[in-house]
Amino acid sequence: MDCIQEGVFDFSTSSCSQSGGNRSFVSKYSSYCSDRLNIMLTVLLICGGLVAFYLLLCVTVLHLPKCKSTAKLHGKTVIVTGANTGIGKATGLDLAKRGARVILACRDESRAQAAVKDIQRESGNKEVLYMHLDLASLKSVRSFAENFLKKESRLDILINNAGLVIDGNTEDGFGRIFGVNHLGHFLLTVLLLERLKECGSSRVVTVSSNSHRWGKIDFDCINTHKNLGLGNSTVALIKSYNHSKLCNVLFTHELARRLRGTNVTCYSPHPGPIKTEIIRHSDLWWRLFMAPILLLFFSDVESGAQTSLYCALQEGIEPLSGRYFSRCAAQNLSAKARDDAVAKKLWEVSERLVGLA
């Protein structure tokens, strides 16, 4: 009996222990679920906050204003460089819709002819044509200017839009970024200035970038290496691009000074953060890194064309000739971007490099 009672007692004790273990397990599981729920709620709140922040960016910083000009351009002739894709093509399309005779000045004939067909179809304007221009060849720039001046009786708007980020040298031995983004456009503009002056109120629009803020002009490097910087890494190329955009701003600043007293004005617009093909020549890893950033934080090319169009079309901005524009408004520049002495020296050095001096 003692043994039975002892056995019963042991069984009862074991049952109580099991019941206590179950309660402990349930308590721990409930605590675990509560913690998981709190984590999930926290994650949802963070995600919701990020989405709200992104949407706020989309309607403020990332939302680019539109050019509101209603100007019609029937009887006007416009040149847009690099107009077979991206911002240049979007700019050409808008100008064609306004009735302009639009000349797409491009290097790649097949892509340019495709762009001509697209713009003609979308605008209903047949006065859209291609003329060959390779900004990496000073010979090609001169040939383009000569052919244009022979065939076309007027030039009302010149839009220096083409730009690239790529390693290598031009046909004339200049760094490709320096040669295409600055020197080619410099020579083209100078060769066409007289025709612009003959056609009433004409404009020169040279597309720059906010990245000019990180640029500098190293005249020793230009004179020694015929380039804006050294190195062919992605970082080095981006630096050279920044330098070239500062060249665009300074070129516009000096051009305005030289055009005082004429009927030609000039402007340097920043398109904004835009999804274009400008990084198509970059290495694979850089393109992969940029892909999600471009997707989330960069606008389309139509938005990118708006400030260029504003500078080309907006009435009443003639007193602002030589200024830098962003978001369809004139912007203040840092001292280095409006340095008269540096702008004048860059002009003189550019004249020498392209054979005008």
N, C-alpha and C positions, 0 to 999 in steps of 0.2 A: 504493500500500500504506500509505503514511503517512497518506493521507487516510482510507482504510478503517479503519486502526487508530485513527486519531483519532476517526472516527465511532463505532467500537465503544466506544472509551473514553468518549466523550460519552454514548452510550446507557446504558452501565453506570452512569455517574455519575448520570444522570437517574433510573434505576430505583432506585438507592439512596436518592436524595432523596425519591422517592415513597413508598418503604417507611418511611422515617423520619417522613414526614408522617402516614402512616396510624397509626404507633405513637403519635405526638403527639396525634392526634385521639382515638384510643381512650382514651388517658390522661386527656385533658380531659373526655371524655364520662363516663368512670367517676367522675371527681371530681365532675362535675355531678350525676350520679345519686346519689352518696353524700351530697352536700350536700342534695339534694331529699329524700332519705330521712330525713336528720337533722331537716330542717324539719318533715316530716310527723310524725315520731315526737314531736317537741317539741309540735306542735299537738295531737296525740292525747293526750299527757300533760296538757297544759293543760286540754283539754276534759274529760278524765277527772277531773281534779282539781276542775273547776267542777261537774261532775255530782255528784261525791261530796260536795262542800260543800253543794250545793243539797239533796241527799237528807238530809244531816245537819241542815240547817235545817228541813226538813219534819218530821223526827221530834223536834225540840227546840223551837226558837223558834216555828216556824209551827204546831206541833201544839198545839191548844188543848184543855185538859181539859174533860171533860163534867161537868155537874151530876149528882151521884149521888143526889140526894134521891129517895126513893120515895113522897113525899107524895101523897095522893089529895085531890081538891078537890071532891068531890060536895057540893052544897049551898052552895058558895062562888061569889061573883061577882067577876069580874075585868074591868077596863078596860085595853085596850092601845091607845095612840094610834099612828097611822101604821101600822096593822096590815094594810094591803092588799097589802103587798109586803115583801121583804127580811127583816131581823131581826124586825120586828114581827109579820109573818105567821108566821114560824117559832116565835116565842114563843107566839103565840096557838094554834098547832097543838098544841104540847106541853101547854099548859094545858088545852086541850079534851080531849086524850087522858087527862088525869088526872081528868076529870069535871066541870070547872068550867063555870059559865055565863060565856061569854066575849063581851064586847062590843067589837067593832072600831070604834073612834072614828076616823073618817076623813073627809076632805074630798070625795074623788072617789067618788060613789055607785056608778058602774058597776064600777069596779075593786074596791071594797069588797064589793059583792054577789058578784062572782066569787070573791073570797077566802073569803067565807062559805061558798059552795058547796064550794070545795076543802077547807076545813078540816072541814066537816061530813062530807064523803065520806071523807076520810082518817082522821078520828078516830072516826067513827061516833057523834058527839055532835051532836044537833040543837039543843042549847042554845048556839048560836053565832049572834049577830045583829049587824047594823050599826046604828049611830047616827051621824047627821051631826055632824061637828065640824070647823070650820075654825079652826085655831089662829092664823091671820092676821087674825082678826076677834074682838075682845073680845065683841061682841054674840053671835056664834056660840058662844063659850065659855060665856057666861052661859045661853044658850038650851039648850045641851047639858046643863049642870049642872041646870037647872030640870027639864028633861024626865026626866033620869035619876032625880032625887030623887023625882019623882012616880010613876014606873013601877017602880023597883027598890027593894026593901026593905032591901038590904044591899050593902056594898062591902067586900071583903076585901083586894083587891090592886089598886093603881093603878100602872100601868107607863107612865110618860111617855117613850115611845120615839121619837116622831116627831122628825125633824131634817132640815135641808136646807142647801144652799149655793147661794144664788141672789141676784141683784141685785133691787132694787126695794123698795117700801114696803108695809106692811100697810094694811088698811082704815082703821086709826086713825093712820096717819102714822109708824109706827115702821119702822126698818130691818127688812126681812123676816126676816133671820137672827135678829136680836135678838127680834123679835116672836114668831116661831114657836118657836124653840129655847128661849127662856127665858120671856118674859112670858106667852105663852099657857098654858104648862104651870104657871107660877106661879099664875095666876088659877084655873085648873082645880083645882089641888091645894087651894088655900085654900077654894074653894067646896064641896069634897067632904070636907073634914076632919072635920066633925061626924059624917057618915055612917060614915066610917072608924072613928072613936072608938066608935061604937055597936056595932061588930061584932067584939068580942073582939080577938084579936091580929091587927092589920092592918098592911099594909106599903105604903110608897110607894117605887117604884123609878124613879129619874130617870136615864136613860141619858146618860152623858157620853162622854169620849174622852181618850186619853192626850195629845191635842193641847192640852188645857187648860194643859199645861206652858208653852206658848208664848203663852198668853193674858194679857190684863191688863184691868182695869176702869178705864176713863177716865170718871169721873163728869161731868167738864166736857163731854165729847163727848155723853154720854147726855142731859144737861140741855139742851144747846144744839141738838143735831141729832137727838135721839131715836134715837140709833144707837150702836153699839159702836165704829164706825170709819168712816172716809171713803174714798171711791173705789169704783169698780166693776170694776176689773181683776180677773183671776183671783187674783192674789196678794193684793189687798186683801180679796177675798171670803173667801179661806182664813183670813186674819188675823181677820176678823170671826167666822168659824166658831170659831176657837180661843178667842176672847174669850167666845163664847156657851157653850162647853163649860166654861170656868172659872166662868161664872155658874151652870151646873148643879151643879158641885161645891160652890160657896159656898152656894147655895140649900139643898142637902141638909145642909150643915154647920149652917146657922142653923135649918133646920126641925127637926133633931134636938134642938137646944137648946130650942126652943119646945115640943117634944112630950115633954120629960122629965116623968115621972110619969103618962103616959098609956100605953095599950096599943098605940100606933101607933109603928112604927119606920120608918126610911127609909135608903136606900142609893143610892150613885151608881156604877154599873158602867161599865167600859170594855170594849166588845165584843171588841177586838182588831182586827187588819187584816183587814177583811171585804169581799168583793165584793158591794156593794149598788148601788142606783140613785141614791145620794146625789149623784153628780156628773153626773146626766143633764141638768141644766140648764146645765152648763159649756160653754164654747165648743168647737168641733170640734177644734182643735189640742190643747187640754188633754186631751180625751177620747182622742185618738189617742196622745198621749204616755203616758197612764196605762194604756192597754189592756194592753200586755205586762207592766207591773208588777203590775196586778191579776191577770192570768192566772197569773203565776209565784209571787207572794209574798203573795197575799191568800187567806184561807180562805172557805168557803161560809157561807151565812147561818145554817144550823143550828148551826155552830160558834160563830158570833157571838151566838147567843141564850143560850149556856150560862151566862155570868156573870150575865145578867139573871135567868135562871131560878134560879140559885143564890141571888141576893139575895131573890128572891120566895118561895122555898120552903125553904131550908136551915134546919133546926132549930138552935137554940143560938147564933145570931149576933145576937140582940137586944141584947146589951151593946155591939155594934159599930155601933149606930145612928149615922148621920151619916158613916160612913166611905166611903172610895173603894175599889172592888174591881176587880181584874183577874185573869184566869185563875183564877176561882173562889176568890180569896183576898183578904183585906184588904191594902191597900198603904199605905206611908207617903207622905205628901204634902209638897210643898214648903211653906215658911212662908206664901207668898202664897195658897195654896189652902186654908189653915185659919186665916186671919186673922179673928179674931172681930169686930173693928171693921169691916172691909170687908164681911164677910158680913151683919152687922146693917144697915149703911148700904145695901147692895144690896137687902135686904128692904124697908126703909123707902122707898127710891126706887121700887122695883117696885110697892109698895102704892099710892103716889101716881100712878104712870103708868097703872095699870089701874083707878083710881077706887075703891080700897078705903079710902083715907085722906083 
